[in-house]
Amino acid sequence: MKFRTRFLVAPLALALAVAACGSSDDSGDDEAPATAAADETTDTEAADETTDSAVAEEEAADDEASAEAADAADEEVADDEAAADDEAAEGGDGVAAAQAFIDGFLEPPTEIGPTIPLESVPEQKTVAWLECSLPSCAAIGVGFDEAAATLGWNLEVISWDTDAAAAFQQAIDQGVDYVAITGTPPALIQDQLDAANAAGIKTMSCFDAAVPSEDGFAMQCGDATSVEVAGEMIANAIIADSGGTANVMMVNIPDFTVLAVESEASQRTYDANCPDCTFEELALTLDQLLAGEVPGAIVASLQSNPDIDYVHFAFDGLAGGVVATLQDADLLEGRNLVGVDYNGVILQEIVDGTQQFWTTNPKEYSAWLMIDAMARDAIGQDNPEERENAKVPSFLVNSPEVAEPLIPTDGWPGPENMDQQFAELWGV
């Protein structure tokens, strides 16, 4: 703009000069050229002053525009900084929320769930415990031995690997009074459930997502509500430990409904409290677990995604042999192994520093809870606390100091002196 205004001064002066030459045709007037020249000088000076004034105004306008642009740029930077601060604050709030959640799970619970005493001592009954081939089922079996003995009941242990229906049918054929099973969706044993219910044989279950129903299980513990808490607990522990920057791979067998619930709960927790975390699932099958293929699958996944720094095991059986395999593959350093429902080997690995933190799952306690439900049914007493007690007690084992005292019991059986608490409740 300023260049163009200055460039226009020359044509204007030329036009004034042409006009002056035309007026000099009267040679008899000596004063005319001088007067014209004076007028031309005056007009030129005026034009120059006008032009300079216009230039000054435009320079001022440009300076004002530049100042406004600078202010706008400063405001944009400030807005960006504010947005970044807000985002950081949100991330900080998520980490704080995660820490607040796990702070409520750092001490072992001391009380059993049931609080209503039996109205009478039940007569002797026979219970069939359908014990799967996983180590966790063996731990539950310890609880059945102790709880049945406390009531003076008979216990029949029927072991199975992959065919729960056949084991269930055997229990029905033996004419037992009650059946107990864990981690098995009703759809896999519905024919046997129908037959048992028709014969008056009630089935108690734990660690499945199915809620009690007339044509299904009579009670459930460690169900979706309980597993949701476990999934939230381990995810919040990861968020707090990583400061909100974790890249997580969950090793899971999603064919088990209850484990799919755990995965979904963890994903929701990351969505809510950790926008900068990543979460993916390594979906395996029971056949892969039984064939010992889990460690190799984990190695392959970590090699394809080296950014993974937290490996979340859906339950203890999936962690067997993983530490040694990752060490051999030079993949353990810089990675945190965590999970839901540890065992004694994992506790020792926490002490050794090769595993980081795990949630508890009181397997023996679950057997006591199932026997408690049977005892109430045996005397025709309602069980109004069944749904609340579906949430089994738990806490976080996050240091060698917490883990080491638990090793002799291969985990956490349940609240301290739970056998005495149940015996007192049962009146025996």
Contacts in CASP RR format, 6 or more apart in sequence:
PFRMAT RR
TARGET T0000
AUTHOR 0000-0000-0000
METHOD contacts of the structure
MODEL  1
MKFRTRFLVAPLALALAVAACGSSDDSGDDEAPATAAADETTDTEAADET
TDSAVAEEEAADDEASAEAADAADEEVADDEAAADDEAAEGGDGVAAAQA
FIDGFLEPPTEIGPTIPLESVPEQKTVAWLECSLPSCAAIGVGFDEAAAT
LGWNLEVISWDTDAAAAFQQAIDQGVDYVAITGTPPALIQDQLDAANAAG
IKTMSCFDAAVPSEDGFAMQCGDATSVEVAGEMIANAIIADSGGTANVMM
VNIPDFTVLAVESEASQRTYDANCPDCTFEELALTLDQLLAGEVPGAIVA
SLQSNPDIDYVHFAFDGLAGGVVATLQDADLLEGRNLVGVDYNGVILQEI
VDGTQQFWTTNPKEYSAWLMIDAMARDAIGQDNPEERENAKVPSFLVNSP
EVAEPLIPTDGWPGPENMDQQFAELWGV
1 58 0 8 1.000
1 62 0 8 1.000
2 55 0 8 1.000
2 58 0 8 1.000
2 59 0 8 1.000
2 62 0 8 1.000
5 51 0 8 1.000
5 54 0 8 1.000
5 55 0 8 1.000
5 58 0 8 1.000
6 51 0 8 1.000
6 55 0 8 1.000
8 51 0 8 1.000
9 47 0 8 1.000
9 48 0 8 1.000
9 51 0 8 1.000
12 47 0 8 1.000
13 44 0 8 1.000
13 47 0 8 1.000
16 40 0 8 1.000
16 43 0 8 1.000
16 44 0 8 1.000
16 47 0 8 1.000
17 40 0 8 1.000
20 33 0 8 1.000
20 36 0 8 1.000
20 37 0 8 1.000
20 39 0 8 1.000
20 40 0 8 1.000
23 32 0 8 1.000
23 36 0 8 1.000
24 32 0 8 1.000
24 33 0 8 1.000
24 36 0 8 1.000
26 32 0 8 1.000
90 275 0 8 1.000
91 244 0 8 1.000
91 273 0 8 1.000
91 274 0 8 1.000
91 275 0 8 1.000
91 276 0 8 1.000
92 244 0 8 1.000
94 239 0 8 1.000
94 244 0 8 1.000
94 272 0 8 1.000
94 273 0 8 1.000
94 274 0 8 1.000
95 239 0 8 1.000
95 240 0 8 1.000
95 243 0 8 1.000
95 244 0 8 1.000
95 273 0 8 1.000
95 274 0 8 1.000
97 236 0 8 1.000
97 272 0 8 1.000
97 273 0 8 1.000
98 235 0 8 1.000
98 236 0 8 1.000
98 237 0 8 1.000
98 239 0 8 1.000
98 240 0 8 1.000
98 244 0 8 1.000
98 269 0 8 1.000
98 273 0 8 1.000
98 274 0 8 1.000
99 236 0 8 1.000
99 240 0 8 1.000
101 232 0 8 1.000
101 233 0 8 1.000
101 236 0 8 1.000
102 233 0 8 1.000
102 236 0 8 1.000
102 237 0 8 1.000
102 240 0 8 1.000
102 396 0 8 1.000
105 233 0 8 1.000
105 359 0 8 1.000
105 394 0 8 1.000
105 395 0 8 1.000
105 396 0 8 1.000
106 395 0 8 1.000
106 396 0 8 1.000
106 398 0 8 1.000
107 395 0 8 1.000
108 360 0 8 1.000
108 393 0 8 1.000
108 395 0 8 1.000
108 412 0 8 1.000
108 414 0 8 1.000
108 415 0 8 1.000
108 416 0 8 1.000
109 393 0 8 1.000
109 394 0 8 1.000
109 395 0 8 1.000
109 414 0 8 1.000
109 415 0 8 1.000
110 415 0 8 1.000
110 416 0 8 1.000
111 393 0 8 1.000
111 415 0 8 1.000
111 421 0 8 1.000
112 365 0 8 1.000
112 368 0 8 1.000
112 415 0 8 1.000
112 418 0 8 1.000
112 421 0 8 1.000
112 422 0 8 1.000
112 425 0 8 1.000
113 369 0 8 1.000
113 385 0 8 1.000
113 388 0 8 1.000
113 389 0 8 1.000
113 393 0 8 1.000
114 369 0 8 1.000
114 372 0 8 1.000
114 385 0 8 1.000
114 389 0 8 1.000
114 422 0 8 1.000
114 425 0 8 1.000
115 385 0 8 1.000
115 425 0 8 1.000
116 384 0 8 1.000
116 385 0 8 1.000
116 425 0 8 1.000
117 424 0 8 1.000
117 425 0 8 1.000
117 426 0 8 1.000
117 427 0 8 1.000
118 375 0 8 1.000
118 376 0 8 1.000
118 379 0 8 1.000
118 381 0 8 1.000
118 425 0 8 1.000
118 426 0 8 1.000
118 427 0 8 1.000
119 379 0 8 1.000
119 381 0 8 1.000
120 379 0 8 1.000
121 151 0 8 1.000
121 426 0 8 1.000
121 427 0 8 1.000
121 428 0 8 1.000
122 151 0 8 1.000
122 375 0 8 1.000
122 378 0 8 1.000
122 379 0 8 1.000
123 378 0 8 1.000
124 151 0 8 1.000
124 152 0 8 1.000
124 153 0 8 1.000
124 154 0 8 1.000
125 151 0 8 1.000
125 153 0 8 1.000
125 154 0 8 1.000
125 177 0 8 1.000
125 178 0 8 1.000
125 374 0 8 1.000
125 378 0 8 1.000
126 153 0 8 1.000
126 154 0 8 1.000
126 155 0 8 1.000
126 156 0 8 1.000
126 174 0 8 1.000
126 175 0 8 1.000
126 176 0 8 1.000
126 177 0 8 1.000
126 178 0 8 1.000
127 144 0 8 1.000
127 148 0 8 1.000
127 153 0 8 1.000
127 154 0 8 1.000
127 155 0 8 1.000
127 156 0 8 1.000
127 176 0 8 1.000
127 177 0 8 1.000
127 178 0 8 1.000
127 179 0 8 1.000
127 180 0 8 1.000
127 371 0 8 1.000
127 374 0 8 1.000
128 156 0 8 1.000
128 157 0 8 1.000
128 158 0 8 1.000
128 170 0 8 1.000
128 171 0 8 1.000
128 174 0 8 1.000
128 176 0 8 1.000
128 178 0 8 1.000
128 179 0 8 1.000
128 180 0 8 1.000
129 140 0 8 1.000
129 141 0 8 1.000
129 144 0 8 1.000
129 155 0 8 1.000
129 156 0 8 1.000
129 157 0 8 1.000
129 158 0 8 1.000
129 180 0 8 1.000
129 367 0 8 1.000
130 158 0 8 1.000
130 160 0 8 1.000
130 164 0 8 1.000
130 167 0 8 1.000
130 168 0 8 1.000
130 171 0 8 1.000
130 179 0 8 1.000
130 180 0 8 1.000
130 181 0 8 1.000
130 184 0 8 1.000
131 137 0 8 1.000
131 138 0 8 1.000
131 140 0 8 1.000
131 141 0 8 1.000
131 157 0 8 1.000
131 158 0 8 1.000
131 159 0 8 1.000
131 160 0 8 1.000
132 159 0 8 1.000
132 160 0 8 1.000
132 161 0 8 1.000
132 164 0 8 1.000
132 182 0 8 1.000
132 183 0 8 1.000
132 184 0 8 1.000
133 159 0 8 1.000
133 160 0 8 1.000
133 161 0 8 1.000
133 290 0 8 1.000
134 317 0 8 1.000
135 316 0 8 1.000
135 317 0 8 1.000
135 343 0 8 1.000
136 182 0 8 1.000
136 315 0 8 1.000
136 316 0 8 1.000
136 317 0 8 1.000
136 341 0 8 1.000
136 343 0 8 1.000
136 361 0 8 1.000
136 363 0 8 1.000
137 182 0 8 1.000
139 343 0 8 1.000
139 363 0 8 1.000
139 364 0 8 1.000
139 410 0 8 1.000
139 411 0 8 1.000
140 182 0 8 1.000
140 206 0 8 1.000
140 363 0 8 1.000
140 364 0 8 1.000
140 366 0 8 1.000
140 367 0 8 1.000
141 157 0 8 1.000
141 364 0 8 1.000
141 367 0 8 1.000
142 363 0 8 1.000
142 364 0 8 1.000
142 367 0 8 1.000
142 413 0 8 1.000
143 363 0 8 1.000
143 364 0 8 1.000
143 365 0 8 1.000
143 367 0 8 1.000
143 368 0 8 1.000
143 413 0 8 1.000
144 155 0 8 1.000
144 157 0 8 1.000
144 180 0 8 1.000
144 367 0 8 1.000
144 370 0 8 1.000
144 371 0 8 1.000
145 155 0 8 1.000
146 364 0 8 1.000
146 367 0 8 1.000
146 368 0 8 1.000
146 419 0 8 1.000
147 367 0 8 1.000
147 368 0 8 1.000
147 370 0 8 1.000
147 371 0 8 1.000
147 372 0 8 1.000
147 419 0 8 1.000
147 422 0 8 1.000
148 154 0 8 1.000
148 155 0 8 1.000
148 371 0 8 1.000
149 155 0 8 1.000
150 419 0 8 1.000
150 422 0 8 1.000
150 423 0 8 1.000
150 426 0 8 1.000
150 428 0 8 1.000
151 371 0 8 1.000
151 375 0 8 1.000
151 426 0 8 1.000
151 428 0 8 1.000
153 371 0 8 1.000
156 171 0 8 1.000
156 174 0 8 1.000
156 176 0 8 1.000
158 167 0 8 1.000
158 170 0 8 1.000
158 171 0 8 1.000
159 167 0 8 1.000
160 166 0 8 1.000
160 167 0 8 1.000
161 290 0 8 1.000
162 286 0 8 1.000
162 290 0 8 1.000
164 181 0 8 1.000
164 184 0 8 1.000
164 188 0 8 1.000
164 189 0 8 1.000
165 188 0 8 1.000
165 189 0 8 1.000
165 191 0 8 1.000
165 192 0 8 1.000
168 179 0 8 1.000
168 181 0 8 1.000
168 189 0 8 1.000
168 192 0 8 1.000
168 193 0 8 1.000
168 196 0 8 1.000
169 192 0 8 1.000
169 195 0 8 1.000
171 179 0 8 1.000
171 196 0 8 1.000
171 201 0 8 1.000
172 179 0 8 1.000
172 192 0 8 1.000
172 195 0 8 1.000
172 196 0 8 1.000
172 199 0 8 1.000
172 201 0 8 1.000
175 199 0 8 1.000
175 201 0 8 1.000
176 201 0 8 1.000
177 201 0 8 1.000
177 374 0 8 1.000
177 378 0 8 1.000
178 201 0 8 1.000
178 202 0 8 1.000
178 203 0 8 1.000
178 204 0 8 1.000
178 374 0 8 1.000
178 377 0 8 1.000
179 196 0 8 1.000
179 201 0 8 1.000
179 202 0 8 1.000
179 203 0 8 1.000
179 204 0 8 1.000
180 203 0 8 1.000
180 204 0 8 1.000
180 205 0 8 1.000
180 367 0 8 1.000
180 370 0 8 1.000
180 374 0 8 1.000
181 189 0 8 1.000
181 203 0 8 1.000
181 204 0 8 1.000
181 205 0 8 1.000
182 205 0 8 1.000
182 206 0 8 1.000
182 207 0 8 1.000
182 208 0 8 1.000
182 366 0 8 1.000
183 205 0 8 1.000
183 206 0 8 1.000
183 207 0 8 1.000
183 208 0 8 1.000
183 256 0 8 1.000
183 258 0 8 1.000
184 205 0 8 1.000
184 208 0 8 1.000
185 208 0 8 1.000
185 209 0 8 1.000
185 210 0 8 1.000
185 256 0 8 1.000
185 257 0 8 1.000
186 193 0 8 1.000
186 208 0 8 1.000
186 210 0 8 1.000
186 216 0 8 1.000
186 217 0 8 1.000
190 216 0 8 1.000
193 203 0 8 1.000
193 215 0 8 1.000
193 216 0 8 1.000
193 217 0 8 1.000
194 215 0 8 1.000
196 202 0 8 1.000
196 203 0 8 1.000
197 203 0 8 1.000
197 214 0 8 1.000
197 215 0 8 1.000
197 216 0 8 1.000
202 218 0 8 1.000
202 374 0 8 1.000
202 377 0 8 1.000
203 216 0 8 1.000
203 217 0 8 1.000
203 218 0 8 1.000
204 217 0 8 1.000
204 218 0 8 1.000
204 219 0 8 1.000
204 370 0 8 1.000
204 373 0 8 1.000
204 374 0 8 1.000
205 217 0 8 1.000
205 219 0 8 1.000
205 220 0 8 1.000
205 221 0 8 1.000
205 370 0 8 1.000
206 220 0 8 1.000
206 221 0 8 1.000
206 222 0 8 1.000
206 223 0 8 1.000
206 366 0 8 1.000
206 369 0 8 1.000
206 370 0 8 1.000
206 392 0 8 1.000
207 221 0 8 1.000
207 222 0 8 1.000
207 223 0 8 1.000
207 227 0 8 1.000
207 258 0 8 1.000
207 366 0 8 1.000
208 217 0 8 1.000
208 220 0 8 1.000
208 223 0 8 1.000
208 256 0 8 1.000
208 257 0 8 1.000
208 258 0 8 1.000
209 223 0 8 1.000
209 224 0 8 1.000
209 227 0 8 1.000
209 257 0 8 1.000
209 258 0 8 1.000
209 260 0 8 1.000
209 261 0 8 1.000
210 216 0 8 1.000
210 217 0 8 1.000
210 220 0 8 1.000
210 223 0 8 1.000
210 257 0 8 1.000
211 220 0 8 1.000
211 223 0 8 1.000
212 218 0 8 1.000
212 219 0 8 1.000
212 220 0 8 1.000
212 386 0 8 1.000
218 373 0 8 1.000
218 377 0 8 1.000
219 370 0 8 1.000
219 373 0 8 1.000
219 383 0 8 1.000
219 386 0 8 1.000
220 386 0 8 1.000
220 390 0 8 1.000
221 366 0 8 1.000
221 369 0 8 1.000
221 370 0 8 1.000
221 389 0 8 1.000
221 390 0 8 1.000
221 392 0 8 1.000
222 258 0 8 1.000
222 366 0 8 1.000
222 390 0 8 1.000
222 391 0 8 1.000
222 392 0 8 1.000
223 258 0 8 1.000
223 390 0 8 1.000
224 258 0 8 1.000
224 261 0 8 1.000
225 390 0 8 1.000
225 391 0 8 1.000
226 390 0 8 1.000
226 391 0 8 1.000
226 392 0 8 1.000
226 394 0 8 1.000
227 258 0 8 1.000
227 259 0 8 1.000
227 261 0 8 1.000
227 262 0 8 1.000
227 265 0 8 1.000
227 340 0 8 1.000
228 261 0 8 1.000
228 262 0 8 1.000
228 265 0 8 1.000
229 265 0 8 1.000
229 391 0 8 1.000
229 394 0 8 1.000
230 262 0 8 1.000
230 265 0 8 1.000
230 340 0 8 1.000
230 341 0 8 1.000
230 359 0 8 1.000
230 361 0 8 1.000
230 394 0 8 1.000
231 262 0 8 1.000
231 265 0 8 1.000
231 266 0 8 1.000
231 269 0 8 1.000
231 340 0 8 1.000
231 359 0 8 1.000
232 265 0 8 1.000
232 266 0 8 1.000
232 268 0 8 1.000
232 269 0 8 1.000
233 340 0 8 1.000
233 359 0 8 1.000
233 394 0 8 1.000
233 396 0 8 1.000
234 266 0 8 1.000
234 312 0 8 1.000
234 338 0 8 1.000
234 339 0 8 1.000
234 340 0 8 1.000
234 357 0 8 1.000
234 358 0 8 1.000
234 359 0 8 1.000
235 248 0 8 1.000
235 265 0 8 1.000
235 266 0 8 1.000
235 269 0 8 1.000
235 270 0 8 1.000
235 273 0 8 1.000
235 274 0 8 1.000
235 312 0 8 1.000
236 269 0 8 1.000
236 273 0 8 1.000
237 338 0 8 1.000
237 357 0 8 1.000
237 396 0 8 1.000
237 398 0 8 1.000
238 246 0 8 1.000
238 248 0 8 1.000
238 277 0 8 1.000
238 310 0 8 1.000
238 312 0 8 1.000
238 336 0 8 1.000
238 338 0 8 1.000
239 246 0 8 1.000
239 269 0 8 1.000
239 270 0 8 1.000
239 273 0 8 1.000
239 274 0 8 1.000
239 277 0 8 1.000
241 336 0 8 1.000
241 356 0 8 1.000
241 357 0 8 1.000
242 277 0 8 1.000
242 309 0 8 1.000
242 310 0 8 1.000
244 273 0 8 1.000
244 274 0 8 1.000
244 276 0 8 1.000
244 277 0 8 1.000
245 276 0 8 1.000
245 277 0 8 1.000
246 274 0 8 1.000
246 277 0 8 1.000
246 278 0 8 1.000
246 309 0 8 1.000
246 310 0 8 1.000
247 277 0 8 1.000
247 278 0 8 1.000
247 305 0 8 1.000
247 307 0 8 1.000
247 308 0 8 1.000
247 309 0 8 1.000
247 310 0 8 1.000
248 266 0 8 1.000
248 270 0 8 1.000
248 277 0 8 1.000
248 278 0 8 1.000
248 279 0 8 1.000
248 280 0 8 1.000
248 308 0 8 1.000
248 310 0 8 1.000
248 311 0 8 1.000
248 312 0 8 1.000
249 280 0 8 1.000
249 281 0 8 1.000
249 282 0 8 1.000
249 298 0 8 1.000
249 301 0 8 1.000
249 302 0 8 1.000
249 305 0 8 1.000
249 308 0 8 1.000
249 310 0 8 1.000
249 311 0 8 1.000
249 312 0 8 1.000
250 263 0 8 1.000
250 266 0 8 1.000
250 279 0 8 1.000
250 280 0 8 1.000
250 281 0 8 1.000
250 282 0 8 1.000
250 312 0 8 1.000
250 313 0 8 1.000
250 314 0 8 1.000
251 282 0 8 1.000
251 284 0 8 1.000
251 294 0 8 1.000
251 297 0 8 1.000
251 298 0 8 1.000
251 311 0 8 1.000
251 312 0 8 1.000
251 313 0 8 1.000
251 314 0 8 1.000
251 318 0 8 1.000
251 319 0 8 1.000
252 259 0 8 1.000
252 260 0 8 1.000
252 262 0 8 1.000
252 263 0 8 1.000
252 281 0 8 1.000
252 282 0 8 1.000
252 283 0 8 1.000
252 284 0 8 1.000
252 314 0 8 1.000
252 318 0 8 1.000
253 259 0 8 1.000
253 283 0 8 1.000
253 284 0 8 1.000
253 285 0 8 1.000
253 286 0 8 1.000
253 289 0 8 1.000
253 314 0 8 1.000
253 318 0 8 1.000
254 260 0 8 1.000
254 263 0 8 1.000
254 281 0 8 1.000
254 283 0 8 1.000
255 285 0 8 1.000
255 286 0 8 1.000
256 286 0 8 1.000
259 314 0 8 1.000
259 315 0 8 1.000
262 314 0 8 1.000
262 340 0 8 1.000
263 281 0 8 1.000
263 314 0 8 1.000
266 279 0 8 1.000
266 312 0 8 1.000
267 279 0 8 1.000
270 277 0 8 1.000
270 279 0 8 1.000
278 307 0 8 1.000
280 305 0 8 1.000
280 308 0 8 1.000
282 297 0 8 1.000
282 298 0 8 1.000
282 301 0 8 1.000
284 293 0 8 1.000
284 294 0 8 1.000
284 297 0 8 1.000
284 318 0 8 1.000
288 294 0 8 1.000
288 297 0 8 1.000
289 317 0 8 1.000
289 318 0 8 1.000
294 318 0 8 1.000
294 320 0 8 1.000
294 322 0 8 1.000
295 320 0 8 1.000
295 321 0 8 1.000
295 322 0 8 1.000
295 324 0 8 1.000
295 325 0 8 1.000
295 326 0 8 1.000
296 325 0 8 1.000
298 311 0 8 1.000
298 322 0 8 1.000
298 325 0 8 1.000
298 326 0 8 1.000
299 325 0 8 1.000
299 326 0 8 1.000
299 329 0 8 1.000
299 331 0 8 1.000
301 308 0 8 1.000
302 308 0 8 1.000
302 311 0 8 1.000
302 326 0 8 1.000
302 331 0 8 1.000
302 335 0 8 1.000
303 329 0 8 1.000
303 331 0 8 1.000
308 335 0 8 1.000
309 334 0 8 1.000
309 335 0 8 1.000
309 336 0 8 1.000
310 335 0 8 1.000
310 336 0 8 1.000
310 338 0 8 1.000
311 322 0 8 1.000
311 335 0 8 1.000
311 336 0 8 1.000
311 337 0 8 1.000
311 338 0 8 1.000
312 338 0 8 1.000
312 339 0 8 1.000
312 340 0 8 1.000
313 319 0 8 1.000
313 322 0 8 1.000
313 337 0 8 1.000
313 338 0 8 1.000
313 339 0 8 1.000
313 340 0 8 1.000
314 339 0 8 1.000
314 340 0 8 1.000
315 339 0 8 1.000
315 340 0 8 1.000
315 341 0 8 1.000
315 361 0 8 1.000
316 339 0 8 1.000
316 341 0 8 1.000
316 342 0 8 1.000
316 343 0 8 1.000
316 346 0 8 1.000
316 358 0 8 1.000
317 343 0 8 1.000
319 337 0 8 1.000
319 339 0 8 1.000
319 346 0 8 1.000
319 355 0 8 1.000
320 345 0 8 1.000
322 337 0 8 1.000
323 332 0 8 1.000
323 337 0 8 1.000
323 349 0 8 1.000
323 354 0 8 1.000
323 355 0 8 1.000
326 332 0 8 1.000
326 335 0 8 1.000
327 354 0 8 1.000
332 354 0 8 1.000
336 356 0 8 1.000
337 349 0 8 1.000
337 354 0 8 1.000
337 355 0 8 1.000
337 356 0 8 1.000
338 355 0 8 1.000
338 356 0 8 1.000
338 357 0 8 1.000
338 358 0 8 1.000
339 357 0 8 1.000
339 358 0 8 1.000
339 359 0 8 1.000
340 358 0 8 1.000
340 359 0 8 1.000
340 361 0 8 1.000
341 358 0 8 1.000
341 359 0 8 1.000
341 360 0 8 1.000
341 361 0 8 1.000
341 363 0 8 1.000
342 350 0 8 1.000
342 355 0 8 1.000
342 358 0 8 1.000
342 359 0 8 1.000
342 360 0 8 1.000
342 361 0 8 1.000
342 397 0 8 1.000
342 411 0 8 1.000
343 410 0 8 1.000
343 411 0 8 1.000
344 406 0 8 1.000
344 407 0 8 1.000
344 410 0 8 1.000
344 411 0 8 1.000
346 355 0 8 1.000
346 358 0 8 1.000
347 397 0 8 1.000
347 403 0 8 1.000
347 404 0 8 1.000
347 406 0 8 1.000
347 407 0 8 1.000
347 410 0 8 1.000
347 411 0 8 1.000
348 403 0 8 1.000
348 407 0 8 1.000
349 355 0 8 1.000
350 356 0 8 1.000
350 357 0 8 1.000
350 358 0 8 1.000
350 397 0 8 1.000
350 399 0 8 1.000
350 400 0 8 1.000
350 403 0 8 1.000
351 400 0 8 1.000
351 403 0 8 1.000
351 404 0 8 1.000
351 407 0 8 1.000
353 400 0 8 1.000
356 398 0 8 1.000
357 396 0 8 1.000
357 397 0 8 1.000
357 398 0 8 1.000
357 399 0 8 1.000
358 396 0 8 1.000
358 397 0 8 1.000
359 394 0 8 1.000
359 395 0 8 1.000
359 396 0 8 1.000
359 397 0 8 1.000
360 394 0 8 1.000
360 395 0 8 1.000
360 396 0 8 1.000
360 397 0 8 1.000
360 411 0 8 1.000
360 412 0 8 1.000
360 414 0 8 1.000
361 392 0 8 1.000
361 394 0 8 1.000
361 412 0 8 1.000
362 392 0 8 1.000
362 393 0 8 1.000
362 394 0 8 1.000
362 412 0 8 1.000
362 413 0 8 1.000
362 414 0 8 1.000
362 415 0 8 1.000
363 413 0 8 1.000
364 413 0 8 1.000
364 414 0 8 1.000
365 392 0 8 1.000
365 393 0 8 1.000
365 413 0 8 1.000
365 414 0 8 1.000
365 415 0 8 1.000
365 418 0 8 1.000
366 392 0 8 1.000
368 418 0 8 1.000
368 419 0 8 1.000
368 422 0 8 1.000
369 389 0 8 1.000
369 392 0 8 1.000
372 422 0 8 1.000
372 425 0 8 1.000
372 426 0 8 1.000
373 383 0 8 1.000
373 386 0 8 1.000
375 426 0 8 1.000
376 382 0 8 1.000
376 383 0 8 1.000
377 383 0 8 1.000
393 414 0 8 1.000
393 415 0 8 1.000
395 412 0 8 1.000
397 403 0 8 1.000
397 406 0 8 1.000
397 412 0 8 1.000
406 412 0 8 1.000
415 421 0 8 1.000
END
